[in-house]
Amino acid sequence: NNTRAPGRPLGIPDDPQDPRYGVAANLMFGNVIGDTFEEPVFLMRFATKHPIWFMRGSRSLGHDYLPPSSGGDPDLKGSWDVIHFNWGVWDAGYKDPSSKYYQGHGNTTSVEDFEKNLRTLVARMKQTGATLIWASVTPVWKGEPDQPNADVVAYNAVAEKVMKENGVIIDDLHALVPKGTGSWVDPNVHAVGNLAPQVTETILAALASRKESTKPLPRVLLIGDSITGGYQGAVMKNLDGKAAVYKNPGNAESTWTGLRKIDEWLDFRQYLQNGQEYLELVNGIKDSLAQFDRFCPGYQNQGVELAGLVWMQGIADSESPAQTAAYENNLANLIRDLRKDLDAPNLPVVVAALKMGDGKIHEAQMAVGDAAKYPEFAGNVKTVDIQPFLRGGDPRTLGNNAETILEVGEALAAAMQELLKSK
């Protein structure tokens, strides 16, 4: 898995919690391909990784695996274009010394400390060269008589002073919650309504004001607590195809937490950048082939041939209209670029086509396997339509149907066999 673990015979564990559970497609593929060769066959599976910084879930071809010919380039020498940030709700919330969230600076952050902390944080963020946007603190109710929360109006007053002195754009989210409603009177600090439209508009205006931005998409970093998390998804959707949007991992909590972690959060190299997973894939394969004895038990230095590639992906792209529209071109470029970078000009490629969302990803995957449309791929690229094997359920997991999973593995292996015979 990800070419980093030592190889072992394919097998399905009984425990559903085992990360190898449900790899029956790999098992069947390995069984069929293994019978094709007299030599041992080694499967390198490169799949989703879950470093704490990276968003969990599927990887996209339109960003994560974006090949160089489509503009994929992590550009690790660059920086952020826009940083939209906010603190305050956690600073204002009363914390008893016995609470695990107690910061050691009183039950709430004083207005003086809040201003001092913001000055330090803003100074650090300005070093990135990004356009900074401060999101004002949304209302926090007054609290219980014996556990009063801080006055966020006072917080916002000093924050406004700091931001104006530093040329920081102010996104007044506080004003979106009418006084006497929502989190003004509700202990639920998330009762703030829909903040995403204004956040989106403010970010777009900031991006438009920049003389230069990262290509192919500008980078936007959201720093904040669960209020930010509440509008993060909608903002990312609104900025689809216009910006690559990231959020600091976890909850930014209070300004005290920000002081401790701001350097980590601003290091954009810790986030999955445009085209980075493509480079990880190429590097992982080359590294494994160069150290094959470490990964394949019983290897006797008889030589290694990269015999084929199976591409089964598309969930993340199906959730992005912009990435869906570019999928066919990106997939064709991926095949060309991988062949070049892996020094395997005739590498057989099998693409699994699966309908998700509006089905356009499936159409793109089928198109790349059409020799009439892509003559260069005739006899060396084949698309397998997975739809006929489905028996209901979520197509992203092949319906968790054992028969479907085995049939898919068998069909992918048969397609690879056909390409290998004509090679």
DASUL-V974926 format. One record per residue. N is the residue number from 1. SS is DSSP state (2 for helix, 1 for strand, 0 for the rest). PHI is phi in whole degrees, 0 to 359 (NA if undefined). NEAR is the number of other C-alpha atoms within 12 Angstrom. Layout:
BEGIN
N/SS/PHI/NEAR ; N/SS/PHI/NEAR
END
This chain:
BEGIN
1/0/NA/25 ; 2/0/59/25 ; 3/0/63/31 ; 4/0/258/25 ; 5/0/265/20 ; 6/0/303/22 ; 7/0/290/25 ; 8/0/204/21 ; 9/0/304/21 ; 10/0/295/25 ; 11/0/193/21 ; 12/0/249/21 ; 13/0/288/16 ; 14/0/278/13 ; 15/0/277/10 ; 16/0/300/12 ; 17/0/278/10 ; 18/0/291/12 ; 19/0/300/15 ; 20/0/272/21 ; 21/0/295/19 ; 22/0/90/29 ; 23/0/265/31 ; 24/2/298/29 ; 25/2/298/36 ; 26/2/297/34 ; 27/2/298/32 ; 28/2/293/30 ; 29/2/301/34 ; 30/2/297/34 ; 31/2/295/27 ; 32/2/290/26 ; 33/2/294/32 ; 34/2/300/24 ; 35/2/282/17 ; 36/2/282/21 ; 37/0/248/16 ; 38/0/282/8 ; 39/0/281/16 ; 40/0/297/24 ; 41/0/246/28 ; 42/0/241/37 ; 43/0/263/36 ; 44/0/255/33 ; 45/0/255/30 ; 46/0/254/28 ; 47/0/227/28 ; 48/0/299/27 ; 49/0/253/23 ; 50/0/235/15 ; 51/0/300/13 ; 52/0/302/17 ; 53/0/286/22 ; 54/0/276/26 ; 55/0/298/24 ; 56/0/289/18 ; 57/0/109/20 ; 58/0/287/26 ; 59/0/258/34 ; 60/0/262/39 ; 61/0/282/44 ; 62/0/284/48 ; 63/0/220/43 ; 64/0/294/40 ; 65/0/264/44 ; 66/0/305/40 ; 67/0/286/38 ; 68/2/306/33 ; 69/2/293/24 ; 70/2/260/30 ; 71/0/102/28 ; 72/0/292/31 ; 73/0/194/29 ; 74/0/302/34 ; 75/0/47/24 ; 76/0/289/20 ; 77/0/268/13 ; 78/0/275/23 ; 79/0/203/31 ; 80/0/279/41 ; 81/0/265/39 ; 82/1/223/43 ; 83/1/238/46 ; 84/1/254/46 ; 85/1/224/49 ; 86/0/202/47 ; 87/0/223/42 ; 88/0/141/50 ; 89/2/298/45 ; 90/2/289/39 ; 91/2/298/43 ; 92/2/278/40 ; 93/0/290/36 ; 94/0/298/34 ; 95/0/235/28 ; 96/0/282/19 ; 97/0/305/15 ; 98/0/279/12 ; 99/0/286/13 ; 100/0/292/9 ; 101/0/264/22 ; 102/0/294/23 ; 103/0/267/27 ; 104/0/83/18 ; 105/0/232/23 ; 106/0/95/25 ; 107/0/296/24 ; 108/0/225/34 ; 109/0/282/37 ; 110/0/293/27 ; 111/2/299/26 ; 112/2/296/20 ; 113/2/292/25 ; 114/2/299/39 ; 115/2/296/29 ; 116/2/299/22 ; 117/2/296/30 ; 118/2/298/41 ; 119/2/299/27 ; 120/2/294/24 ; 121/2/293/37 ; 122/2/296/39 ; 123/2/300/24 ; 124/2/291/26 ; 125/2/292/35 ; 126/2/296/26 ; 127/0/294/21 ; 128/0/283/26 ; 129/0/82/22 ; 130/0/282/37 ; 131/1/282/38 ; 132/1/262/40 ; 133/1/231/41 ; 134/1/265/42 ; 135/1/265/40 ; 136/0/298/40 ; 137/0/290/46 ; 138/0/288/46 ; 139/0/303/43 ; 140/0/231/40 ; 141/0/298/33 ; 142/0/290/26 ; 143/1/90/24 ; 144/1/284/16 ; 145/0/306/9 ; 146/0/265/11 ; 147/1/220/18 ; 148/1/288/22 ; 149/0/277/32 ; 150/0/284/31 ; 151/0/271/30 ; 152/2/288/36 ; 153/2/297/27 ; 154/2/292/25 ; 155/2/303/39 ; 156/2/295/38 ; 157/2/294/23 ; 158/2/287/27 ; 159/2/296/40 ; 160/2/300/30 ; 161/2/297/22 ; 162/2/298/28 ; 163/2/292/31 ; 164/2/295/19 ; 165/2/295/16 ; 166/0/254/25 ; 167/0/68/18 ; 168/0/267/31 ; 169/1/292/33 ; 170/1/252/35 ; 171/1/258/34 ; 172/0/280/28 ; 173/0/287/33 ; 174/2/303/38 ; 175/2/289/25 ; 176/2/282/26 ; 177/0/252/27 ; 178/0/303/17 ; 179/0/300/18 ; 180/0/88/16 ; 181/0/234/23 ; 182/2/51/24 ; 183/2/289/29 ; 184/2/298/31 ; 185/0/239/21 ; 186/0/261/20 ; 187/0/302/22 ; 188/0/283/22 ; 189/0/293/33 ; 190/0/273/29 ; 191/0/280/26 ; 192/0/240/34 ; 193/0/79/25 ; 194/0/270/25 ; 195/0/267/31 ; 196/2/301/28 ; 197/2/301/23 ; 198/2/290/24 ; 199/2/300/40 ; 200/2/300/34 ; 201/2/299/19 ; 202/2/294/31 ; 203/2/294/41 ; 204/2/299/30 ; 205/2/294/21 ; 206/2/294/31 ; 207/2/296/32 ; 208/2/294/18 ; 209/2/278/17 ; 210/0/280/19 ; 211/0/287/13 ; 212/0/224/21 ; 213/0/220/25 ; 214/0/298/29 ; 215/0/251/25 ; 216/0/282/25 ; 217/0/228/30 ; 218/1/294/36 ; 219/1/263/45 ; 220/1/238/42 ; 221/1/248/37 ; 222/1/260/43 ; 223/1/241/41 ; 224/0/174/39 ; 225/0/266/34 ; 226/2/289/30 ; 227/2/295/40 ; 228/2/298/42 ; 229/2/301/28 ; 230/2/293/24 ; 231/2/252/29 ; 232/2/305/31 ; 233/2/300/26 ; 234/2/293/20 ; 235/2/295/34 ; 236/2/299/32 ; 237/2/294/23 ; 238/2/295/26 ; 239/0/263/31 ; 240/0/305/28 ; 241/0/80/26 ; 242/0/247/28 ; 243/1/200/32 ; 244/1/266/41 ; 245/1/252/38 ; 246/1/232/41 ; 247/1/228/41 ; 248/0/304/37 ; 249/0/295/31 ; 250/0/71/24 ; 251/0/252/26 ; 252/0/288/32 ; 253/0/52/34 ; 254/0/264/40 ; 255/2/297/41 ; 256/2/294/31 ; 257/2/296/32 ; 258/2/302/37 ; 259/2/299/28 ; 260/2/283/19 ; 261/2/244/22 ; 262/2/302/32 ; 263/2/297/22 ; 264/2/294/22 ; 265/2/295/35 ; 266/2/278/40 ; 267/0/284/27 ; 268/2/293/35 ; 269/2/292/23 ; 270/2/276/23 ; 271/0/256/34 ; 272/0/286/37 ; 273/0/264/42 ; 274/0/305/39 ; 275/0/79/35 ; 276/2/291/31 ; 277/2/293/34 ; 278/2/299/40 ; 279/2/295/30 ; 280/2/297/30 ; 281/2/296/33 ; 282/2/299/31 ; 283/2/296/21 ; 284/2/298/26 ; 285/2/293/32 ; 286/2/299/25 ; 287/2/295/21 ; 288/2/292/31 ; 289/2/292/26 ; 290/2/285/19 ; 291/0/238/21 ; 292/2/300/30 ; 293/2/294/21 ; 294/2/283/20 ; 295/2/254/26 ; 296/0/242/27 ; 297/0/301/18 ; 298/0/84/17 ; 299/0/293/20 ; 300/0/243/13 ; 301/0/59/15 ; 302/0/277/11 ; 303/0/99/15 ; 304/0/229/21 ; 305/0/240/23 ; 306/0/281/28 ; 307/0/265/32 ; 308/1/181/36 ; 309/1/225/38 ; 310/1/248/39 ; 311/1/247/32 ; 312/0/229/38 ; 313/0/197/36 ; 314/0/144/41 ; 315/2/300/32 ; 316/2/297/29 ; 317/2/296/39 ; 318/2/293/32 ; 319/0/268/29 ; 320/0/234/32 ; 321/2/304/24 ; 322/2/294/28 ; 323/2/288/34 ; 324/2/296/33 ; 325/2/297/26 ; 326/0/264/31 ; 327/2/298/39 ; 328/2/301/34 ; 329/2/297/27 ; 330/2/295/37 ; 331/2/292/49 ; 332/2/297/35 ; 333/2/293/30 ; 334/2/301/39 ; 335/2/297/44 ; 336/2/297/30 ; 337/2/291/29 ; 338/2/296/36 ; 339/2/299/26 ; 340/2/291/18 ; 341/2/287/23 ; 342/0/262/28 ; 343/0/53/17 ; 344/0/224/22 ; 345/0/300/21 ; 346/0/246/27 ; 347/0/305/31 ; 348/1/295/35 ; 349/1/230/42 ; 350/1/248/41 ; 351/1/250/43 ; 352/1/269/41 ; 353/1/256/40 ; 354/0/227/36 ; 355/0/283/32 ; 356/0/221/28 ; 357/0/60/21 ; 358/0/275/18 ; 359/0/84/24 ; 360/2/288/28 ; 361/2/296/41 ; 362/2/301/35 ; 363/2/299/31 ; 364/2/295/35 ; 365/2/294/42 ; 366/2/294/32 ; 367/2/296/29 ; 368/2/295/38 ; 369/0/273/35 ; 370/0/272/24 ; 371/0/296/17 ; 372/0/291/13 ; 373/0/274/17 ; 374/0/233/23 ; 375/2/304/16 ; 376/2/295/20 ; 377/2/263/30 ; 378/0/298/22 ; 379/0/80/27 ; 380/0/227/37 ; 381/1/227/43 ; 382/1/222/41 ; 383/1/259/40 ; 384/1/252/37 ; 385/1/283/28 ; 386/0/277/35 ; 387/2/306/29 ; 388/2/298/18 ; 389/2/270/29 ; 390/0/287/26 ; 391/0/234/20 ; 392/0/95/16 ; 393/0/82/15 ; 394/0/287/18 ; 395/2/296/28 ; 396/2/294/27 ; 397/2/247/27 ; 398/2/56/33 ; 399/2/69/21 ; 400/2/52/24 ; 401/0/260/23 ; 402/2/300/24 ; 403/2/295/20 ; 404/2/300/29 ; 405/2/299/31 ; 406/2/293/28 ; 407/2/293/29 ; 408/2/297/41 ; 409/2/301/35 ; 410/2/294/30 ; 411/2/293/35 ; 412/2/295/40 ; 413/2/293/38 ; 414/2/297/28 ; 415/2/296/33 ; 416/2/293/37 ; 417/2/303/32 ; 418/2/298/25 ; 419/2/292/29 ; 420/2/293/26 ; 421/2/291/17 ; 422/2/269/16 ; 423/0/291/18
END
